[in-house]
Amino acid sequence: MAKIALITGINGQDGKYLSELLIKKGYIVHGIRRGSPQADIKNEKEIYVHYSDLTDYAELFKIIQEVKPDEIYNLAAQSNVKVSFEKPEYTTLTNALVPLKILEIIQTLGLERKTRFFQASTGELFGNSQEVPQRESTPFYPKSPYAVSKLYAHWICVNYREAYNIFACNGILFNHESPIRPENFVTRKITKATVRIKKGLQDKLYLGNLNAKRDWGFAGDYVKAMWLMLQQDKPDDYIIATGEAHSVRELVEFAFREVNIEIKWEGKGLNEVGKDASNGRTLVEIDPAFYRPVEANLLVGDPSKARDILGWKPSISFEELVRMMTKNDMNLV
Ligand code: GDD
């Protein structure tokens, strides 16, 4: 009998990659998304899409009761860290309370023995990193309303696992990107801008903190780890990361190199600019609007546990990821 999976956030980047993977594996895939049935998503024909707002408990209850999934992947979130400072309450309602509701429903319906639960936890939990690289044992120190909301989600997942024996796993996912990453995340913002600048469609790229370092991997690899976690004998939490840190500044340099532009940096702080080394034209400037009130400066995960227990490792390097995204934008723009 084919397994049944239910994915929240089916229309997000990870929802798209995960549904493709599960369909290939022969799953029957159900997805929940906001909006109306007219909206168009890739793969829709192969996915049973439920249009629902996840804050609606009664509807969520009905969907889970009807579908009786073998696996639930909670990928829906207000996932933008900067936005969480502007919408802290909405971020909390979505990110913290939805996983609680799902776990409650699993328990209320007596599905503890049937339904396995994956929670998209995050490297942002480590915020003001107490150890480099961050491991599963590194203390958390969240630095944004987003990270604090995800901290609740992380622990409620652990708590329901311990209290009610629910097969619940946290994937502590570090940044993961792809050609379908939206532009409000820095990777896609940069790759799209480099291509537009190269083609003369945009003058400059405005960015915030260039010094932040992140561990960027490929989303297609990360959804495999999610699936693997739910196929183990025991539920557990795993860091999913590449183990390599790069700064936003390096990301800019790599992306421009893909379109044959060498960036030379001049100035300091808010006055720092990135110039085209061949002609001195300013292509990158700082806009303080993109700064966050506080933020994690260095996030880099140690994926050893996932490698040893799940047999998982990333297949795409930072350089390959930037190339893949820039190439795709070249074709799109
Ligand atoms: N978005 C954005 N836009 N970020 C910028 C910009 C800009 O113009 N300029 C500099 N940055 C810096 C941010 O300050 C941050 O340090 C870094 O680029 C990455 O920002 P994002 O791409 O927005 O991602 P994030 O690291 O805040 O969060 C992502 O990864 C987390 C896992 O580590 C998101 O996907 C989260 O949902 C996820 O949990």
Residues whose N, C-alpha, C, O or C-beta is under 5 A from the ligand:
A	BS01	GDD	S79 N80 V81 T122 G123 E124 L173 F174 N175 N184 F185 V186 T187 Y206 L207 G208 N209 L210 A212 V248 F290 A296
